[in-house]
Amino acid sequence: DISRCGGLIGSSAPSPQHGRGIASLSLCNATNSDCKADTIDTNGYNLLHGYQYHISSPVTVNRRSIHHHISVPSKLCKDASTALQLSGLKSGDTIAVGGFGVGGIPETLLNTLSAWENGPSDLTVASLTAGVDGFGLGKLFECGKVKRMIASYVGENKNFERMFFTGELEVELVPQGTIAARLRAAGAGMPAIFTPAGAGTMYANGGLPLKHAPDGSVTLHTQPRPTQMFDGKEYVMEYALRPDVSFVKAYKADTRGNLVFRGTSSNANPDCAVAGKVVIAEAEIIVEAGELDPDEIHLSGVYVDHLIHAADNEKRIERLRETTAGKVMDISGGRGRIVKRAAKEFRDGMYVNLGIGIPTMASSFIPEGMHIELQAENGLMGLGPYPDPSLGQTADPDYINAGKETVTAVPGASTFHSSESFNMIRGGHMDLTILGGMQCSSSGDLASFFIPGKLLKGMGGAMDLVSSPSTVVVTMEHTAKGGAHKILEECTLPLTGKGVVDRIITDMCVFDCDKRGLKNGGLTLIEIAQGIKVDDVRAATSCSFDVVEGDIPLMEEP
């Protein structure tokens, strides 16, 4: 006989599948104050974590079969309203919301909270991005329940941007990898972390606008963050982010709250789940406990308090992108020149992260026979081309890139959550980062995320990427509209990274940047576009630069 302290009794019986004894358990009210063992076989192997068993005779139990004979409590709630009530969410609380763009967002919970009359307000919301107008998080902003948003990227949420610049909403911009790491730290019981992301910038030094007045003037700024030097490099100390309630979205769950995610819809959902004091998960498919193989579970139910069915499951695609086999990308002029030149940065076997826009376009010109692995920081290694309907491929909302475009995954690809993605980046496992920029300085500074009072996009994952050990290449047009210079002695816009750029590729030329001062610092022109003279480049550049010795190589024309 086997008895569980607090209420399970049963006996062993042969298993028809395995020919060995298994435990048949049922609920009871028995207690045994003397039972303190945490084993169920004669070798002391704990088969059911958390249960304490008392064995009066030897018995062999099959780990994979025992769950079919146990009656376990369910975490399933009848609907989102019930789960929200049980969570204890109240005005002034902080909530963490999984999702990236509109991918993998808990639509049911967000819709229910948005429609909750006289419900919690003055909320602080932490999420990787701010979503879009009129959907998901967008509804929550529009109903006036949010006081402050902690996010890395605003994207195309025009209403959100308007609310910020008119003082209706406080916005704390935080690097994407830092948000994920702060959540993960909270879940691990660590009070703080150190990261290189944002070191030496206004993000770390303080002064970014948090809140505006209705006339657009800034009324509240961010405060300086603590920093510390390790091995000669500056790191920013970030406090763990511990939300009062977390909303997460899963593809599949069992009634004990064990979760399975699908594709890039994992994103920050697991990170939000481990961090929350109370966690509500919604899932598209819910099965009985025991129907999921233990090895297919991505997140243990220990982190989940309440579970609901994803009744609202539109799974909107933010940017539908498709292609056709054999179709050649139409690029011309200066942008085409940048794209072609950026593709020459690839080397066989590289692991590469490409920013949205021109950098992503460069992947269409990988030389034949060369193999590289493309990473999307929202959780995909082995990024493939856009889906091709002529090959029977359909756009899948659970597979998007960092630009929220529909993509495919190449054979051998893998998916993972956000904090894991940025572990790869910060840990030096990526070889090359190519991204866009608004300004670059002669010393390798980069500005790419914010124009005070005019444009709020956010740093996204860029601060994490450029502060990593990978080679950093910036692609951008040499001058802005109207001829304003973008390559300067010192950047005039808030920095994404200080002393981080290795190479600048523009429509006029290619510069190498001596960001470590190995050759007295500064820029060196190493290639030039056909028909462009060095004096033309000097006239369009607001800093001095050296020129490579001998004949200057020409950039390839598109």
Disulfide bonds with the S-S distance in Angstrom:
none
